[in-house]
């Protein structure tokens, strides 16, 4: 496992979508690579902050957002 491979598949690693043997390789790499340990910590924090940015679903929208964009975002949320 290289640092580049770790970065390329970090989302799959965190979501549990990696096969067991590949996940084990990620875990082994994390045990020995302080750079990837830091990257993983930063990645998790970024995801957490990104989610918090949308905590207030009733917040007013800026008036200059195109209607098509708002509709696309709402449709994507419904599909989840």
C-alpha positions as CSV (number, residue, x, y, z in Angstrom):
1,X,0.0,0.0,0.0
2,X,1.3,3.4,-1.0
3,X,0.3,6.8,0.4
4,X,-1.2,7.6,-3.0
5,X,-3.3,4.5,-3.0
6,X,-4.4,5.3,0.5
7,X,-5.5,8.8,-0.6
8,X,-7.2,7.5,-3.6
9,X,-9.4,5.1,-1.7
10,X,-9.8,6.8,1.7
11,X,-13.6,7.4,1.1
12,X,-14.2,3.7,0.4
13,X,-12.0,2.8,3.4
14,X,-14.1,5.0,5.8
15,X,-17.4,3.8,4.3
16,X,-16.5,0.2,4.8
17,X,-16.7,-0.5,1.0
18,X,-13.2,-2.1,0.7
19,X,-12.7,-5.8,0.6
20,X,-11.4,-7.3,3.8
21,X,-7.9,-7.9,2.5
22,X,-7.6,-4.4,1.1
23,X,-8.9,-2.9,4.3
24,X,-6.3,-4.9,6.2
25,X,-3.6,-3.4,4.0
26,X,-4.9,0.1,4.7
27,X,-4.8,-0.7,8.5
28,X,-1.2,-1.9,8.2
29,X,-0.2,1.1,6.3
30,X,-1.8,3.4,8.9
31,X,0.2,1.7,11.6
32,X,3.5,2.7,10.0
33,X,2.8,5.9,8.1
34,X,2.4,9.1,10.2
35,X,1.6,11.1,7.1
36,X,-1.4,9.0,6.3
37,X,-2.5,9.1,10.0
38,X,-2.5,12.9,9.8
39,X,-4.2,12.8,6.4
40,X,-6.9,10.5,7.8
41,X,-7.5,12.8,10.8
42,X,-7.7,15.9,8.6
43,X,-10.0,14.1,6.1
44,X,-12.4,13.1,8.9
45,X,-12.4,16.6,10.3
46,X,-13.1,18.1,6.9
47,X,-16.1,15.8,6.4
48,X,-17.4,16.6,9.8
49,X,-17.1,20.4,9.2
50,X,-18.6,20.0,5.7
51,X,-21.7,18.4,7.2
52,X,-22.0,21.0,9.9
53,X,-22.1,23.7,7.3
54,X,-25.6,22.6,6.4
55,X,-27.0,22.0,9.9
56,X,-29.5,24.9,9.5
57,X,-31.9,23.6,6.8
58,X,-34.1,26.7,7.3
59,X,-31.3,29.2,6.7
60,X,-32.2,31.9,4.1
61,X,-30.7,31.3,0.7
62,X,-28.8,34.1,-1.1
63,X,-31.1,35.7,-3.7
64,X,-28.7,35.2,-6.6
65,X,-28.7,31.4,-6.7
66,X,-30.2,30.0,-9.9
67,X,-33.5,28.2,-9.5
68,X,-32.1,25.2,-11.5
69,X,-29.3,24.8,-8.9
70,X,-31.7,24.8,-6.0
71,X,-33.9,22.3,-7.7
72,X,-31.0,20.0,-8.5
73,X,-29.7,20.1,-4.9
74,X,-33.1,19.4,-3.4
75,X,-33.6,16.5,-5.9
76,X,-30.3,15.0,-4.9
77,X,-31.2,15.2,-1.2
78,X,-34.4,13.4,-1.9
79,X,-32.6,10.6,-3.7
80,X,-30.4,9.9,-0.6
